């Protein structure tokens, strides 16, 4: 899972962004955690949809698996 920092504001520490030039971004929120005054949204925005990218990722996984397997047999 990849993460994306959307927006951080901590007014208790004094770093409230009154003139924030960055606006919160929309993301595919997969989990939200609230801790005190802090809300953390975990986003998974790196989903591949085209066949070439998916094939490339699966080939890399396969190569990594074979490398691990062969290193165990040495």
MOPAC internal coordinates of N, CA, C and O (Angstrom, degrees):
PM7 1SCF
backbone

  N    0.0000 0     0.00 0     0.00 0    0    0    0
  C    1.4423 1     0.00 0     0.00 0    1    0    0
  C    1.5196 1   108.02 1     0.00 0    2    1    0
  O    1.2310 1   120.58 1   -44.67 1    3    2    1
  N    1.2700 1   116.49 1   135.33 1    3    2    1
  C    1.4363 1   119.60 1   175.31 1    5    3    2
  C    1.5050 1   109.69 1   -98.23 1    6    5    3
  O    1.2310 1   120.97 1   -21.07 1    7    6    5
  N    1.3201 1   115.76 1   158.93 1    7    6    5
  C    1.4459 1   119.11 1   179.64 1    9    7    6
  C    1.5023 1   111.16 1  -119.38 1   10    9    7
  O    1.2310 1   121.32 1   -26.74 1   11   10    9
  N    1.2897 1   115.07 1   153.26 1   11   10    9
  C    1.4531 1   120.66 1   178.32 1   13   11   10
  C    1.5145 1   107.75 1  -136.83 1   14   13   11
  O    1.2310 1   120.46 1   -57.83 1   15   14   13
  N    1.3294 1   116.73 1   122.17 1   15   14   13
  C    1.4554 1   120.09 1   175.87 1   17   15   14
  C    1.5178 1   107.87 1   -75.47 1   18   17   15
  O    1.2310 1   120.52 1   -60.03 1   19   18   17
  N    1.3011 1   116.61 1   119.97 1   19   18   17
  C    1.4538 1   120.14 1  -175.84 1   21   19   18
  C    1.5209 1   110.13 1   -88.70 1   22   21   19
  O    1.2310 1   119.44 1   121.70 1   23   22   21
  N    1.3054 1   118.67 1   -58.30 1   23   22   21
  C    1.4572 1   122.25 1   178.70 1   25   23   22
  C    1.5132 1   107.59 1  -164.40 1   26   25   23
  O    1.2310 1   120.16 1   -43.38 1   27   26   25
  N    1.3176 1   117.30 1   136.62 1   27   26   25
  C    1.4582 1   120.91 1   179.76 1   29   27   26
  C    1.5207 1   108.72 1  -121.80 1   30   29   27
  O    1.2310 1   120.88 1   -57.83 1   31   30   29
  N    1.3141 1   115.93 1   122.17 1   31   30   29
  C    1.4597 1   121.48 1   175.29 1   33   31   30
  C    1.5212 1   106.93 1  -134.56 1   34   33   31
  O    1.2310 1   120.25 1   -56.99 1   35   34   33
  N    1.3165 1   117.12 1   123.01 1   35   34   33
  C    1.4630 1   122.10 1   177.81 1   37   35   34
  C    1.5195 1   107.67 1  -126.71 1   38   37   35
  O    1.2310 1   120.50 1   -88.92 1   39   38   37
  N    1.3137 1   116.65 1    91.08 1   39   38   37
  C    1.4611 1   120.14 1  -175.59 1   41   39   38
  C    1.5276 1   112.02 1   -71.96 1   42   41   39
  O    1.2310 1   119.83 1   159.15 1   43   42   41
  N    1.3297 1   117.93 1   -20.85 1   43   42   41
  C    1.4662 1   120.14 1   179.02 1   45   43   42
  C    1.5193 1   111.05 1   -69.16 1   46   45   43
  O    1.2310 1   120.43 1   147.99 1   47   46   45
  N    1.3384 1   116.78 1   -32.01 1   47   46   45
  C    1.4504 1   121.27 1  -179.75 1   49   47   46
  C    1.5196 1   111.68 1   -86.46 1   50   49   47
  O    1.2310 1   120.70 1   169.20 1   51   50   49
  N    1.3110 1   116.27 1   -10.80 1   51   50   49
  C    1.4583 1   119.01 1   177.80 1   53   51   50
  C    1.5132 1   113.74 1    95.99 1   54   53   51
  O    1.2310 1   119.12 1  -171.84 1   55   54   53
  N    1.3237 1   119.28 1     8.16 1   55   54   53
  C    1.4637 1   119.09 1  -178.36 1   57   55   54
  C    1.5310 1   111.40 1  -105.68 1   58   57   55
  O    1.2310 1   120.99 1  -141.88 1   59   58   57
  N    1.3338 1   115.72 1    38.12 1   59   58   57
  C    1.4605 1   120.38 1   177.70 1   61   59   58
  C    1.5267 1   108.53 1   -63.97 1   62   61   59
  O    1.2310 1   120.81 1   -48.01 1   63   62   61
  N    1.2950 1   116.05 1   131.99 1   63   62   61
  C    1.4606 1   121.08 1  -174.94 1   65   63   62
  C    1.5285 1   109.34 1   -92.84 1   66   65   63
  O    1.2310 1   120.52 1   -98.11 1   67   66   65
  N    1.3351 1   116.62 1    81.89 1   67   66   65
  C    1.4628 1   121.16 1  -178.13 1   69   67   66
  C    1.5254 1   111.02 1   -62.63 1   70   69   67
  O    1.2310 1   120.76 1   135.25 1   71   70   69
  N    1.3075 1   116.16 1   -44.75 1   71   70   69
  C    1.4571 1   121.15 1  -177.80 1   73   71   70
  C    1.5191 1   109.91 1  -108.58 1   74   73   71
  O    1.2310 1   120.73 1  -130.75 1   75   74   73
  N    1.3215 1   116.22 1    49.25 1   75   74   73
  C    1.4711 1   120.59 1  -176.90 1   77   75   74
  C    1.5195 1   110.00 1   -61.88 1   78   77   75
  O    1.2310 1   121.25 1   -56.60 1   79   78   77
  N    1.3108 1   115.21 1   123.40 1   79   78   77
  C    1.4641 1   118.98 1   177.58 1   81   79   78
  C    1.5199 1   110.45 1   -84.55 1   82   81   79
  O    1.2310 1   120.13 1   158.81 1   83   82   81
  N    1.3350 1   117.36 1   -21.19 1   83   82   81
  C    1.4586 1   119.43 1   177.87 1   85   83   82
  C    1.5179 1   108.44 1   -96.60 1   86   85   83
  O    1.2310 1   121.22 1   -41.68 1   87   86   85
  N    1.2791 1   115.28 1   138.32 1   87   86   85
  C    1.4583 1   120.77 1   179.08 1   89   87   86
  C    1.5267 1   107.88 1  -105.53 1   90   89   87
  O    1.2310 1   120.07 1   -29.02 1   91   90   89
  N    1.3315 1   117.48 1   150.98 1   91   90   89
  C    1.4656 1   118.81 1   177.50 1   93   91   90
  C    1.5176 1   110.49 1   -56.32 1   94   93   91
  O    1.2310 1   120.95 1   -43.72 1   95   94   93
  N    1.3167 1   115.79 1   136.28 1   95   94   93
  C    1.4544 1   121.27 1  -179.21 1   97   95   94
  C    1.5145 1   109.50 1   -95.31 1   98   97   95
  O    1.2310 1   121.43 1   -32.02 1   99   98   97
  N    1.3294 1   114.87 1   147.98 1   99   98   97
  C    1.4493 1   119.61 1   174.48 1  101   99   98
  C    1.5183 1   108.02 1   -77.13 1  102  101   99
  O    1.2310 1   120.29 1   -37.70 1  103  102  101
  N    1.2963 1   117.06 1   142.30 1  103  102  101
  C    1.4488 1   120.74 1   179.20 1  105  103  102
  C    1.5103 1   110.28 1  -149.49 1  106  105  103
  O    1.2310 1   120.78 1   -11.82 1  107  106  105
  N    1.2965 1   116.11 1   168.18 1  107  106  105
  C    1.4559 1   122.10 1   176.14 1  109  107  106
  C    1.5206 1   107.02 1   -83.24 1  110  109  107
  O    1.2310 1   120.13 1   -92.91 1  111  110  109
  N    1.3336 1   117.36 1    87.09 1  111  110  109
  C    1.4595 1   122.50 1  -175.53 1  113  111  110
  C    1.5248 1   108.76 1   -72.16 1  114  113  111
  O    1.2310 1   120.70 1   -59.88 1  115  114  113
  N    1.3434 1   116.27 1   120.12 1  115  114  113
  C    1.4547 1   121.20 1  -179.99 1  117  115  114
  C    1.5242 1   111.91 1  -103.91 1  118  117  115
  O    1.2310 1   119.95 1   162.09 1  119  118  117
  N    1.3280 1   117.71 1   -17.91 1  119  118  117
  C    1.4594 1   120.95 1   177.83 1  121  119  118
  C    1.5143 1   108.98 1  -159.88 1  122  121  119
  O    1.2310 1   120.71 1   -37.57 1  123  122  121
  N    1.3202 1   116.26 1   142.43 1  123  122  121
  C    1.4569 1   122.38 1   176.99 1  125  123  122
  C    1.5147 1   108.60 1  -126.61 1  126  125  123
  O    1.2310 1   120.66 1   -48.17 1  127  126  125
  N    1.3330 1   116.34 1   131.83 1  127  126  125
  C    1.4577 1   122.63 1   179.24 1  129  127  126
  C    1.5183 1   107.67 1  -123.21 1  130  129  127
  O    1.2310 1   120.26 1   -44.88 1  131  130  129
  N    1.3183 1   117.11 1   135.12 1  131  130  129
  C    1.4639 1   122.20 1   175.79 1  133  131  130
  C    1.5195 1   107.08 1  -115.72 1  134  133  131
  O    1.2310 1   120.87 1   -55.24 1  135  134  133
  N    1.3351 1   115.93 1   124.76 1  135  134  133
  C    1.4565 1   122.00 1   178.50 1  137  135  134
  C    1.5206 1   107.65 1  -130.96 1  138  137  135
  O    1.2310 1   120.37 1   -76.62 1  139  138  137
  N    1.3170 1   116.91 1   103.38 1  139  138  137
  C    1.4633 1   120.17 1  -176.94 1  141  139  138
  C    1.5169 1   110.02 1    65.44 1  142  141  139
  O    1.2310 1   120.98 1    57.43 1  143  142  141
  N    1.3413 1   115.73 1  -122.57 1  143  142  141
  C    1.4638 1   121.21 1   179.18 1  145  143  142
  C    1.5242 1   112.48 1   -93.38 1  146  145  143
  O    1.2310 1   120.03 1  -172.72 1  147  146  145
  N    1.3094 1   117.55 1     7.28 1  147  146  145
  C    1.4579 1   121.48 1  -175.42 1  149  147  146
  C    1.5177 1   110.32 1  -108.31 1  150  149  147
  O    1.2310 1   120.80 1   -48.31 1  151  150  149
  N    1.3213 1   116.07 1   131.69 1  151  150  149
  C    1.4548 1   122.46 1   174.68 1  153  151  150
  C    1.5155 1   107.90 1  -114.58 1  154  153  151
  O    1.2310 1   120.57 1   -52.96 1  155  154  153
  N    1.3225 1   116.52 1   127.04 1  155  154  153
  C    1.4668 1   122.04 1  -178.83 1  157  155  154
  C    1.5180 1   108.00 1  -116.12 1  158  157  155
  O    1.2310 1   121.04 1   -54.52 1  159  158  157
  N    1.3230 1   115.61 1   125.48 1  159  158  157
  C    1.4605 1   121.64 1   176.39 1  161  159  158
  C    1.5249 1   107.88 1  -108.65 1  162  161  159
  O    1.2310 1   119.98 1   -57.32 1  163  162  161
  N    1.3299 1   117.64 1   122.68 1  163  162  161
  C    1.4561 1   122.16 1   175.47 1  165  163  162
  C    1.5210 1   107.21 1   -94.50 1  166  165  163
  O    1.2310 1   120.97 1   -55.83 1  167  166  165
  N    1.3215 1   115.75 1   124.17 1  167  166  165
  C    1.4645 1   121.42 1  -177.40 1  169  167  166
  C    1.5148 1   110.41 1  -114.24 1  170  169  167
  O    1.2310 1   121.13 1   -34.87 1  171  170  169
  N    1.3126 1   115.45 1   145.13 1  171  170  169
  C    1.4577 1   121.59 1   175.02 1  173  171  170
  C    1.5195 1   106.95 1  -119.21 1  174  173  171
  O    1.2310 1   121.00 1   -91.49 1  175  174  173
  N    1.3193 1   115.70 1    88.51 1  175  174  173
  C    1.4573 1   121.16 1  -175.33 1  177  175  174
  C    1.5203 1   112.54 1  -107.12 1  178  177  175
  O    1.2310 1   120.30 1  -165.16 1  179  178  177
  N    1.3107 1   117.03 1    14.84 1  179  178  177
  C    1.4631 1   118.45 1  -176.88 1  181  179  178
  C    1.5241 1   111.27 1  -111.62 1  182  181  179
  O    1.2310 1   120.26 1  -141.73 1  183  182  181
  N    1.3130 1   117.11 1    38.27 1  183  182  181
  C    1.4572 1   121.26 1   179.64 1  185  183  182
  C    1.5235 1   109.13 1   -78.01 1  186  185  183
  O    1.2310 1   120.83 1   -54.10 1  187  186  185
  N    1.3114 1   116.01 1   125.90 1  187  186  185
  C    1.4613 1   121.52 1   178.63 1  189  187  186
  C    1.5197 1   109.19 1   -89.56 1  190  189  187
  O    1.2310 1   120.19 1   -43.88 1  191  190  189
  N    1.3152 1   117.24 1   136.12 1  191  190  189
  C    1.4558 1   120.20 1  -178.47 1  193  191  190
  C    1.5198 1   113.25 1  -119.72 1  194  193  191
  O    1.2310 1   119.99 1   159.24 1  195  194  193
  N    1.3403 1   117.62 1   -20.76 1  195  194  193
  C    1.4642 1   117.59 1  -178.35 1  197  195  194
  C    1.5276 1   110.50 1   -86.42 1  198  197  195
  O    1.2310 1   121.02 1   -34.49 1  199  198  197
  N    1.3187 1   115.65 1   145.51 1  199  198  197
  C    1.4665 1   122.86 1  -173.43 1  201  199  198
  C    1.5246 1   112.87 1   -58.38 1  202  201  199
  O    1.2310 1   119.95 1   139.63 1  203  202  201
  N    1.3304 1   117.69 1   -40.37 1  203  202  201
  C    1.4700 1   120.88 1  -177.93 1  205  203  202
  C    1.5305 1   111.08 1   -62.50 1  206  205  203
  O    1.2310 1   120.30 1   135.73 1  207  206  205
  N    1.3189 1   117.03 1   -44.27 1  207  206  205
  C    1.4696 1   120.35 1   179.84 1  209  207  206
  C    1.5249 1   111.00 1   -65.94 1  210  209  207
  O    1.2310 1   120.48 1   137.88 1  211  210  209
  N    1.3244 1   116.68 1   -42.12 1  211  210  209
  C    1.4697 1   120.46 1   179.35 1  213  211  210
  C    1.5178 1   110.30 1   -62.87 1  214  213  211
  O    1.2310 1   119.98 1   135.33 1  215  214  213
  N    1.3285 1   117.64 1   -44.67 1  215  214  213
  C    1.4629 1   122.33 1   179.44 1  217  215  214
  C    1.5303 1   110.10 1   -61.73 1  218  217  215
  O    1.2310 1   120.33 1   137.30 1  219  218  217
  N    1.3342 1   116.97 1   -42.70 1  219  218  217
  C    1.4618 1   121.69 1   179.40 1  221  219  218
  C    1.5225 1   110.94 1   -61.67 1  222  221  219
  O    1.2310 1   120.08 1   136.00 1  223  222  221
  N    1.3227 1   117.45 1   -44.00 1  223  222  221
  C    1.4652 1   121.53 1   179.71 1  225  223  222
  C    1.5293 1   110.42 1   -63.78 1  226  225  223
  O    1.2310 1   120.16 1   134.90 1  227  226  225
  N    1.3273 1   117.30 1   -45.10 1  227  226  225
  C    1.4672 1   120.32 1  -179.91 1  229  227  226
  C    1.5242 1   111.53 1   -64.44 1  230  229  227
  O    1.2310 1   119.95 1   142.45 1  231  230  229
  N    1.3368 1   117.70 1   -37.55 1  231  230  229
  C    1.4664 1   120.21 1   176.59 1  233  231  230
  C    1.5251 1   110.93 1   -64.82 1  234  233  231
  O    1.2310 1   120.11 1   141.27 1  235  234  233
  N    1.3358 1   117.39 1   -38.73 1  235  234  233
  C    1.4692 1   120.04 1   177.41 1  237  235  234
  C    1.5264 1   110.59 1   -65.01 1  238  237  235
  O    1.2310 1   120.03 1   137.44 1  239  238  237
  N    1.3437 1   117.56 1   -42.56 1  239  238  237
  C    1.4671 1   120.96 1   176.82 1  241  239  238
  C    1.5219 1   110.99 1   -59.35 1  242  241  239
  O    1.2310 1   120.86 1   136.46 1  243  242  241
  N    1.3288 1   115.95 1   -43.54 1  243  242  241
  C    1.4610 1   119.97 1  -179.73 1  245  243  242
  C    1.5223 1   111.01 1   -63.17 1  246  245  243
  O    1.2310 1   120.18 1   136.65 1  247  246  245
  N    1.3488 1   117.27 1   -43.35 1  247  246  245
  C    1.4601 1   120.78 1   179.41 1  249  247  246
  C    1.5272 1   111.07 1   -63.74 1  250  249  247
  O    1.2310 1   120.44 1   137.63 1  251  250  249
  N    1.3202 1   116.76 1   -42.37 1  251  250  249
  C    1.4633 1   120.41 1   178.56 1  253  251  250
  C    1.5267 1   110.29 1   -62.70 1  254  253  251
  O    1.2310 1   120.52 1   138.03 1  255  254  253
  N    1.3310 1   116.62 1   -41.97 1  255  254  253
  C    1.4666 1   120.47 1   178.10 1  257  255  254
  C    1.5173 1   112.01 1   -61.25 1  258  257  255
  O    1.2310 1   120.24 1   135.16 1  259  258  257
  N    1.3483 1   117.15 1   -44.84 1  259  258  257
  C    1.4594 1   120.39 1   178.18 1  261  259  258
  C    1.5205 1   111.22 1   -64.24 1  262  261  259
  O    1.2310 1   119.92 1   140.36 1  263  262  261
  N    1.3266 1   117.76 1   -39.64 1  263  262  261
  C    1.4627 1   120.26 1   178.04 1  265  263  262
  C    1.5296 1   110.70 1   -61.00 1  266  265  263
  O    1.2310 1   120.23 1   137.30 1  267  266  265
  N    1.3274 1   117.16 1   -42.70 1  267  266  265
  C    1.4771 1   120.48 1   177.98 1  269  267  266
  C    1.5260 1   109.96 1   -64.39 1  270  269  267
  O    1.2310 1   120.26 1   133.44 1  271  270  269
  N    1.3207 1   117.11 1   -46.56 1  271  270  269
  C    1.4676 1   122.19 1  -179.08 1  273  271  270
  C    1.5342 1   110.39 1   -58.67 1  274  273  271
  O    1.2310 1   120.46 1   133.21 1  275  274  273
  N    1.3255 1   116.73 1   -46.79 1  275  274  273
  C    1.4773 1   119.93 1  -177.78 1  277  275  274
  C    1.5314 1   110.91 1   -69.31 1  278  277  275
  O    1.2310 1   119.69 1   147.51 1  279  278  277
  N    1.3331 1   118.20 1   -32.49 1  279  278  277
  C    1.4678 1   119.41 1   179.64 1  281  279  278
  C    1.5358 1   110.38 1   -70.26 1  282  281  279
  O    1.2310 1   119.63 1   153.61 1  283  282  281
  N    1.3261 1   118.30 1   -26.39 1  283  282  281
  C    1.4639 1   122.26 1   178.73 1  285  283  282
  C    1.5375 1   111.15 1   -74.96 1  286  285  283
  O    1.2310 1   120.06 1   154.77 1  287  286  285
  N    1.3233 1   117.49 1   -25.23 1  287  286  285
  C    1.4634 1   121.24 1  -177.20 1  289  287  286
  C    1.5241 1   113.00 1   -90.82 1  290  289  287
  O    1.2310 1   119.04 1  -178.59 1  291  290  289
  N    1.3038 1   119.43 1     1.41 1  291  290  289
  C    1.4688 1   121.67 1  -178.90 1  293  291  290
  C    1.5033 1   110.87 1   -86.81 1  294  293  291
  O    1.2310 1   120.10 1   180.00 1  295  294  293

